[in-house]
Amino acid sequence: MGCGRVLVFVAENDILKDVGWYYKEVLEKSEWNGVVEVIEAKGEGHDDIYIYE
């Protein structure tokens, strides 16, 4: 992966929440040497967030 940091957003009431947490686990166990953080929005359902720089 060409970056050193990954930020994963999940929502407490989203059926896909566990996929986000699993992605964090996979990255941490991989040969990638970056930092991964998960932010969980309490009380929220599925949504899309786009960040452009």
C-alpha positions as CSV (number, residue, x, y, z in Angstrom):
1,M,0.0,0.0,0.0
2,G,1.4,3.4,-0.9
3,C,0.4,5.2,2.3
4,G,1.5,5.1,5.9
5,R,-1.9,5.8,7.5
6,V,-5.4,4.5,7.1
7,L,-8.6,5.8,8.8
8,V,-11.6,3.5,8.7
9,F,-15.1,4.9,9.6
10,V,-17.8,2.5,10.8
11,A,-21.2,3.1,12.2
12,E,-22.5,1.3,15.3
13,N,-25.8,0.2,13.7
14,D,-24.4,-0.6,10.3
15,I,-24.6,-4.2,9.2
16,L,-21.1,-3.7,7.5
17,K,-19.5,-2.5,10.8
18,D,-17.7,-5.8,11.4
19,V,-16.1,-5.6,7.9
20,G,-14.5,-2.3,8.8
21,W,-13.1,-3.8,12.0
22,Y,-11.9,-6.9,10.1
23,Y,-10.1,-4.7,7.6
24,K,-8.2,-3.1,10.4
25,E,-7.2,-6.5,11.7
26,V,-6.1,-7.7,8.3
27,L,-3.9,-4.6,7.8
28,E,-2.3,-4.9,11.2
29,K,-1.4,-8.6,10.5
30,S,-0.1,-7.9,7.0
31,E,3.4,-6.8,6.0
32,W,2.2,-3.2,5.7
33,N,4.0,-1.1,8.3
34,G,1.5,1.8,8.6
35,V,-0.9,2.9,11.2
36,V,-4.6,2.1,11.0
37,E,-7.3,3.7,13.1
38,V,-11.1,3.0,13.3
39,I,-13.6,5.6,14.3
40,E,-17.0,4.2,15.2
41,A,-20.0,6.6,15.1
42,K,-22.3,5.6,18.0
43,G,-26.0,5.4,17.3
44,E,-25.6,5.8,13.5
45,G,-26.5,3.5,10.6
46,H,-24.9,3.1,7.2
47,D,-23.6,6.3,5.5
48,D,-21.0,7.3,3.0
49,I,-18.2,9.7,3.8
50,Y,-15.9,11.2,1.2
51,I,-12.8,13.1,2.0
52,Y,-10.9,14.9,-0.8
53,E,-7.6,16.7,-0.4
